[in-house]
Amino acid sequence: MNERYASLTAPTAGRASSPAAARVSTLAVALLASTTLANPALAQAVAKAKPADAAPATAPAPAAPAQPVELVRSITIDGAQRLEPDTIRSYIRLREGDRYTQAAADQVLKDLFATELFADVQVRNNAGAVTIQVKENPVVNRIILEGNKRLKEDKILPEIKLAARQIFTRSKVRADVSRIIELYKRQGRFAASVEPKMVMLDQNRVDIVFEISEGPKSKVRQINIIGNQQFSDTELRSEMVTKQSRAFRLFSSGTSYDPDRLAFDQQKLRQFYLTKGYADFRVVSAVAELTPDKKDFIITYVVEEGKRYKFGDVKVDSQLREIDGDSLVKKLPMKPGDWYNAKLVEDTVDSLSETAGSLGYAFANVQPDFARNKDDLTMGINFRIAEAPRVYVERVDVNGNTLTQDKVIRREFRLAEGDAFNSYQIKRSSNRIKSLGYFQEKFEVEQKPGTTPDRIALEANVEEKPTGQLQLSAGFSSLESFIFQASIQQNNFRGRGQTIGLSVDYSYYSRSVQVSFTEPYLFDRNISMGVDVYRRDYNSFNYLNSNRNTTYKQTTTGFQVRAGVPLTEYMSLIGRYTFNVDDVTLDEATYYLNGVCSPLLAGRYLCDAIGHRTSSIFGTSIVYDTLDNRMRPTKGTSWLLSGDIAGLGGSVKYARITANAAHYWPLGKGFVFSLRGEGGAIHALASRSTDPTIDDVRLTDRFFLGQPQMRGFDIRGVGPRVLRKYYSRNSDGTFGAITTDRNSWADDALGGKYYYIGHAELEIPLGAGAREMGLRPSIFMDAGAVWGVTKPATSTGVVLYTDALTGKITTAANASDGTANSTYQKYDEVYVGNSPQPRVSIGIGVNWNSPFGPFRIDFAKVLKKVDGDDTQPITFNVGTQF
């Protein structure tokens, strides 16, 4: 293609030619000659320059003949292709009948070149017949980008001026080259270069080709700090957003050079020193030098630390009668003699402003006056709270909601029109609206002046986000083989704040479906109502000769109705009623002996679950919640205390109590630490059997622990269980030793009547690039246990046979006709895991807002377990939003 390129050079200069030009030259010589009469030196120079046939210098020069005045008789346009001649004439000032001069011809050139429509213009005059010869600029056929890999066309083309079917001009090309280079500089590629080329086509058309050399991304090779005595370079660099390019920062975006970030880092340095007492600190200079190869930058800061100050006298001067300045001084965090801290001063100003705002003074002005004493290096502060009018809410405006109804947002406001302003209630309103999960996370209720000084308008400028959730998770369990879970939920159904959902769980041995609906404000009153309808099918199993076999089917059909009312701003009371119908069936011909389920054939897990029963459960819960955001909390406390009683109707009778609590601490710089815990107990209200090996609490009503509650353990992988260990078979048909393969054992998780679990987790912030990708890693520790079930009867050395007549499994050595049955399997049973000792796991997890939805993966290492526990080091969960 290079052979077809033409350089984009400067345009050819316009020319104006006419006989008058020669006359102007003759007139100039005559004027020069007449000037020499008064200047002998100049006359001598002119004489030397005269032609040989020139008249003697002493002879007077004849007067130049008067030139006739030329008028423009006609204006002809020649060379126009797309433009009409009349259109071109409209661009110039010269008209027929005007006097033609060289200045007028030059003005024609200026006028036409100013339109940027012409590549060349010439003006000719023939006795008043003016001809304007034009060459039009070509039309752009297309824009071609070559060499751009890091910035795609959809990022570049909208930013440049030239486009297809536009008139080509060199000024636009130069502007576009500069714009493309600027785009690459924003990406940190300061070595990028752009060479524009033009491909000539027929019909005065051109293709514009921008050949782009992107170059490497310019990194920050070194950050030098000069003048720091009290703090090391490493400590100061840690305060900066910009980082030195190193191999371990491969995925960090802070290593690229950014002029805006350079200015921000100067502010970060100043803030750091001001928090350490250095009130006179300043950055003398900050210089970024590009290395000769244009690959890296070297940044040098020159700082002046100054002296370190302590707090002097601290006072509060309040002009608001409701605020006593002397009493507030005792509550201030800074004391005389403490090292000066500018951040502490800012926080105090905010705290005093919030205090005034909670009393209705929305526009209270808190101004700190500093008294710097350079002799004893103290900084006295007087916080002045100026007089201000008490403010009332004039109106509440809701903007930006297209789907969500206004009432859904307004009912979360803790203030209404006419109420006294209260900054605390404003903050609470913002947190409640964010906790809905319907809008962007960085939402705040804005405060605008009202129609009078004592009035204020509150604005909720929301930006809606998808509120539907589609979650998918998959895994592998030693108990249930492949597991698949899916749920779809709309948290803002029809824009009314209602929640409707459908969930489906499927594995080789279990299936369930649940439909739920929640109305948070029943009949627009602060009463929530919800209902769940569900059906669960379980196919239980056991192992025979390392083969997993379905043994029984359990179905649970039921519903739950719940209602909640608020007790205080942060506390609610919830009541619920649950009714379940459970039906467990088992193949009697295979697993029953003498009309009774045999644990030797079916396993205790199956025999304990068989039967038909109904459960009528009444429950209540008290909820306390001060979290700043229920979806992604960073601060606050929540706890839940629940109690359930089964027995007011139905065949199942028990009492159950559970509790859980959580607290979140923001540690600064994006770190969030949380502690969460829960526990529970269940007690039977009626005896099921006189057999001391049968627990009165049915297996399906007990607590189970494992994935996902405890990371690092399998589903139902923690707690009491019966392990059935099989013997290996020798080649002669006899039995050998017990197999050590855990996967070939029958594992009957029995659950427990008591449990507890605790979580400690630290969310770790990453760089801006990782945040843009939605990555939120964390480290965690889980600890918990479940125990308390009655020890079941176990068997040792049991031999199973294949009946010679029926082919079914039996414990009899001979068939009914006396024929010897062939041995099939031999096993021992052992009861393990019934211990309150904590199981402990640690690990790392990553939340990722991936393009296909929220994704969570955890890697856990079990530090402590009890014999029989099942571990699972990796778990993941994936979903999407719509």
C-alpha positions, -999 to +999 in steps of 0.1 A: +000+000+000+030+023+006+034+028-031+000+044-032+006+068-003+012+105-008+027+126+019+004+150+037+026+181+032+017+218+035-007+232+008+006+249-023+007+287-018-019+306-038-006+328-066-020+361-081-005+371-115-014+401-137+002+429-159-002+452-130+025+433-111+051+444-137+038+479-134+042+478-097+078+467-101+086+496-125+069+521-102+091+509-073+123+514-093+112+549-103+105+558-067+138+545-056+156+565-082+139+598-072+149+591-036+186+590-044+186+628-053+185+637-017+209+609-006+243+608-025+254+576-009+223+559-019+226+574-054+261+559-057+247+525-047+219+528-072+243+538-099+263+507-094+232+486-096+219+503-128+220+486-162+246+499-186+220+516-208+204+534-179+201+571-182+228+592-164+221+598-128+223+636-133+195+635-158+161+639-143+139+608-145+109+611-167+076+610-147+059+577-147+028+577-169-005+575-149-019+540-148-055+535-158-079+522-131-090+486-138-125+476-128-136+440-124-158+433-154-164+396-147-155+368-122-151+333-136-147+302-115-127+274-131-120+239-117-150+235-095-164+200-093-187+196-063-193+232-055-214+256-076-197+287-089-222+309-072-214+292-039-177+299-044-184+336-053-203+339-021-172+331-001-152+361-015-155+398-010-145+408-046-175+418-067-180+429-103-175+467-106-149+467-078-115+481-084-090+453-090-058+456-069-032+432-057-046+435-022-080+425-035-065+395-052-047+385-020-080+388+000-096+364-025-070+338-016-074+343+021-112+340+019-112+308-001-084+291+019-102+300+051-131+277+041-107+247+041-125+235+010-097+240-015-063+225-019-051+252-043-064+286-055-050+309-083-063+343-093-056+358-128-067+391-142-070+399-179-081+436-183-108+432-157-118+396-165-109+379-133-105+341-134-103+321-102-088+287-107-096+263-078-087+228-068-111+213-043-100+193-013-109+156-018-137+138+000-127+112+026-138+078+015-129+059+047-106+061+077-082+032+082-064+024+114-033+002+113-012-011+142-038-004+169-040-034+192-044-019+227-070+006+216-097-008+193-114+012+166-145+018+186-124+037+211-105+058+186-129+066+157-155+085+179-127+107+192-113+120+159-128+147+136-124+131+102-150+106+091-163+091+058-179+116+034-163+146+051-141+171+033-104+164+038-083+191+054-048+189+067-057+208+099-082+180+108-055+154+101-030+172+124-057+175+151-066+138+148-030+127+151-027+147+183-059+133+196-049+097+190-015+103+207-034+118+236-056+087+239-025+065+241-010+088+267-040+082+288-032+046+286+003+053+298+019+048+263+039+080+259+061+064+232+031+061+208+034+077+174+010+082+145+019+087+109-010+098+086-010+088+050-033+095+021-043+071-006-056+089-037-087+075-054-107+084-084-134+111-084-113+132-060-116+108-031-090+097-006-085+070+020-069+083+052-046+058+068-033+063+104-003+041+109+000+037+147+030+026+166+017+020+201+050+014+218+053-001+253+033+011+283+053+038+301+060+026+336+074+044+367+109+030+369+119+049+401+104+072+426+131+094+443+124+115+474+148+142+484+147+161+517+129+135+539+147+130+573+120+116+596+105+089+573+121+065+549+116+065+511+098+031+515+074+044+540+065+075+520+061+055+488+036+032+505+014+063+510+014+070+472-010+057+447+018+055+421+040+025+426+074+016+412+073-010+384+083-043+398+077-079+388+054-087+417+032-058+406+024-074+373-013-068+376-012-034+393-024-004+374-005+020+398+028+014+380+019+033+349+026+070+347-003+094+351+001+132+355-031+134+375-019+107+398+013+126+403-006+156+416-027+133+438+004+117+453+016+152+464-016+156+483-012+121+498+023+131+510+010+163+525-018+145+543+006+119+557+029+145+572+000+165+585-013+135+604+022+131+620+024+167+633+044+183+605+022+213+599+048+232+578+054+204+554+054+212+517+064+196+484+089+219+469+088+203+435+077+172+417+094+163+384+086+134+361+114+127+335+109+104+306+138+081+300+155+084+266+139+052+253+105+066+262+097+034+281+098+046+317+095+076+339+116+086+368+097+107+393+116+130+418+100+147+448+118+174+467+101+179+501+106+201+531+094+185+563+096+214+588+091+212+625+068+188+644+039+204+663+018+193+693-018+204+701-021+235+722-052+248+738-084+233+722-116+252+725-152+251+711-169+284+707-206+278+700-231+304+691-259+279+690-278+278+723-284+241+722-247+233+720-225+239+750-190+244+738-173+237+772-190+203+775-180+194+739-143+201+746-142+172+770-155+148+743-130+159+716-105+133+706-074+156+707-059+168+740-032+194+747+002+178+744-008+152+718+010+153+684-009+175+660-030+155+635-048+173+607-070+143+599-082+144+635-091+180+631-111+173+599-129+144+616-138+167+645-152+193+622-174+166+606-184+154+640-194+188+652-213+195+620-231+163+624-239+171+660-253+205+649-272+188+621-288+163+644-303+193+663-318+207+631-290+231+620-284+219+585-261+247+574-242+252+606-207+264+598-179+249+619-147+267+613-114+257+630-091+287+639-055+278+642-031+295+666+004+284+656+032+291+680+065+285+664+084+291+696+071+262+716+059+243+685+022+241+695-010+244+675-039+258+693-074+253+678-107+270+684-136+254+667-161+281+660-197+271+655-214+300+639-250+310+645-274+294+619-311+291+616-329+259+624-338+242+592-369+222+582-375+199+553-394+217+526-397+188+501-383+154+492-376+148+455-369+114+439-352+114+405-338+089+381-361+060+389-377+046+357-389+012+371-390+016+408-421+034+421-415+066+441-432+052+472-407+024+474-379+050+478-399+075+499-409+050+525-372+045+534-368+081+542-366+088+580-377+124+574-408+138+557-419+172+545-422+196+574-399+177+598-369+193+615-337+186+597-316+159+612-283+149+596-283+115+614-317+106+599-304+117+565-275+093+568-298+066+580-321+072+550-292+069+526-282+036+542-317+022+540-321+031+504-287+015+495-297-016+515-326-021+491-301-033+465-320-016+437-296+013+430-259+022+426-238+016+457-224+052+460-258+067+466-262+096+490-292+118+498-283+152+485-292+184+504-302+215+484-312+250+497-350+255+499-370+286+489-361+303+522-329+302+544-347+279+569-359+254+544-340+225+528-348+202+499-337+165+500-330+149+467-326+111+460-309+110+426-309+073+421-294+052+393-312+019+389-293-013+384-304-049+376-323-063+405-329-098+391-304-125+401-297-158+384-273-179+405-258-212+394-235-234+415-220-268+409-199-291+429-189-326+437-198-344+470-187-377+482-222-381+495-243-369+466-219-371+436-226-342+412-246-313+427-263-285+407-281-256+422-300-228+404-321-199+416-338-170+399-350-141+419-364-106+412-359-083+442-379-054+428-408-071+411-429-047+390-410-018+407-429-023+439-401-036+461-416-071+461-394-102+460-403-132+440-381-162+435-377-197+422-349-221+432-341-256+420-315-280+435-306-312+417-281-340+423-281-376+415-298-383+448-318-352+456-341-327+440-360-297+453-380-268+441-392-237+460-413-207+451-413-176+473-429-142+475-423-113+499-442-080+502-422-057+524-450-032+530-484-049+532-512-025+522-485+003+523-481-002+560-448-011+577-457-048+579-439-074+558-455-106+546-441-135+528-449-171+518-428-200+506-441-232+489-417-260+484-412-297+474-381-317+482-373-352+470-344-372+483-332-405+470-309-420+497-282-445+490-256-468+504-225-485+492-222-522+483-189-534+469-179-497+462-211-492+442-235-465+452-272-477+452-304-458+458-321-472+489-351-450+498-371-420+487-381-391+509-405-364+499-412-332+518-440-310+508-449-278+527-452-241+530-443-213+553-461-180+560-443-152+578-450-116+589-428-089+604-433-056+622-407-031+633-402-026+670-377+003+667-356+018+639-332-011+641-352-039+656-380-060+641-402-089+653-409-117+628-435-144+633-439-175+611-459-207+607-445-238+588-463-270+579-445-299+564-456-334+552-427-359+551-429-393+536-400-417+535-403-450+517-380-480+514-380-513+495-392-537+521-383-568+501-347-557+500-340-539+533-366-553+558-361-584+580-391-598+598-411-567+589-386-543+604-360-521+587-327-538+592-297-514+599-275-543+587-291-541+553-301-505+549-278-486+572-289-466+602-292-434+582-321-450+563-339-468+591-339-437+613-356-416+585-383-440+574-419-431+581-448-407+574-451-376+596-465-341+596-448-311+613-467-280+624-442-254+635-447-220+651-417-197+653-407-162+661-375-141+656-361-109+668-338-091+644-315-062+651-296-046+622-274-015+621-254-025+590-246+003+566-254-019+536-272-053+538-258-063+504-222-055+511-217-043+546-186-025+557-197-012+592-224-021+618-239-049+638-266-074+632-280-103+653-309-127+651-326-147+678-351-173+667-373-199+685-395-226+670-419-250+686-433-281+667-462-300+683-492-277+681-507-302+656-487-327+635-468-358+647-434-342+653-428-324+687-397-304+695-384-270+706-355-253+688-336-221+694-309-206+672-290-173+672-265-156+650-246-123+651-222-103+629-201-072+633-181-053+606-152-029+611-138-007+584-101-006+590-093+021+565-078+020+530-106-004+519-099-031+545-130-046+562-128-070+590-158-090+601-167-115+629-198-137+624-211-165+646-242-186+650-253-215+671-284-235+681-299-263+701-330-286+696-348-307+722-375-333+717-408-328+735-418-365+731-401-398+732-400-418+700-388-452+713-376-471+743-345-482+724-316-463+740-298-462+707-325-442+690-325-404+695-358-387+702-350-360+677-355-373+642-326-372+618-343-348+594-349-322+622-312-321+634-285-296+626-259-304+599-227-286+593-204-285+563-203-268+530-212-240+525-214-230+561-178-242+568-154-238+540-129-267+538-154-294+546-178-313+524-216-311+525-227-325+559-190-332+563-188-322+600-202-340+630-215-375+641-217-402+615-216-440+611-189-452+588-194-487+573-160-500+563-160-529+539-135-558+537-116-565+505-122-598+486-095-623+479-092-642+447-105-674+464-137-656+476-126-651+512-124-617+528-092-599+535-084-568+554-107-537+557-102-514+527-086-480+534-103-462+505-126-437+522-147-432+491-157-469+492-171-466+527-208-459+535-209-426+552-242-419+571-241-384+585-264-383+615-263-346+624-265-333+659-287-315+685-262-287+692-240-267+669-219-236+667-199-219+640-178-188+638-162-169+610-134-143+610-128-126+576-107-098+563-115-083+529-084-070+512-085-041+488-066-042+455-055-016+430-077+004+408-074-020+380-085-049+401-114-029+415-126-021+380-126-058+373-147-063+405-121-085+423-125-086+461-102-111+478-104-121+514-087-143+540-108-162+564-109-186+593-139-208+601-144-228+633-174-249+644-188-282+655-221-301+657-227-329+683-250-343+709-268-371+691-275-404+709-249-431+700-266-455+676-261-493+676-233-504+653-223-538+640-189-555+635-180-584+613-213-585+595-214-607+565-239-602+537-250-629+513-267-632+480-299-653+483-295-684+460-333-683+452-342-646+450-309-630+442-315-604+469-290-594+496-296-611+530-278-618+563-288-655+562-261-680+552-286-703+536-316-698+513-351-709+524-346-743+508-314-748+527-291-740+498-259-722+508-259-686+498-228-670+483-210-644+504-215-609+490-199-584+514-185-581+549-183-549+569-176-532+602-195-501+615-179-474+636-195-443+652-173-412+650-175-374+650-197-368+681-175-341+696-179-304+705-143-298+697-139-271+671-131-279+636-109-252+622-101-242+586-083-212+571-081-200+535-085-174+509-115-165+488-122-142+459-154-125+449-154-115+413-181-095+395-173-113+363-189-105+329-212-135+333-222-127+369-210-128+405-184-155+411-170-168+444-142-193+448-126-204+481-095-224+488-094-238+523-070-257+544-083-277+574-062-272+605-082-293+629-108-320+624-122-350+641-120-386+629-147-391+604-150-355+590-151-351+552-130-324+538-133-304+505-105-279+498-121-260+469-156-246+465-171-222+440-203-204+433-213-185+401-244-164+392-256-135+371-279-105+372-305-092+349 
